[in-house]
Amino acid sequence: MNQGTTRQFHCPRCRKPVAWEGNPWRPFCSEKCRLVDLGRWAQEEYVIAGEKVSEEESDNNN
């Protein structure tokens, strides 16, 4: 890879091509995309695969 080239990638939310270097919201293209993604995690639209843990078990591990 040439030193003069900027690494490009696609925003995981809107798929817009964006530069990696100098991007304060990476891997997103903007603060809006970053906040929309965070909101989806908060609304539990995204989940990580695995077994459900009961609240009781979770409390016992703290």
Phi, psi and omega in degrees: 000134179289147179291336182277352181270149178257133180291128181250149175209177179250137176302130181294342181268305187255352178070012177292136177289135182218155177278143178283312183293134176075010181263108183290347182253008185305142012274008181270164181274340184204168176296324180301311180297321179298315181289324176297316179297316178300317178298323179293323175295316182296326179277003181061033173285334176251143176222156175258129183300142178158176180284143176293142176246128180291156179300325180297313178298318180298318179295325181289337181276351181271000000 
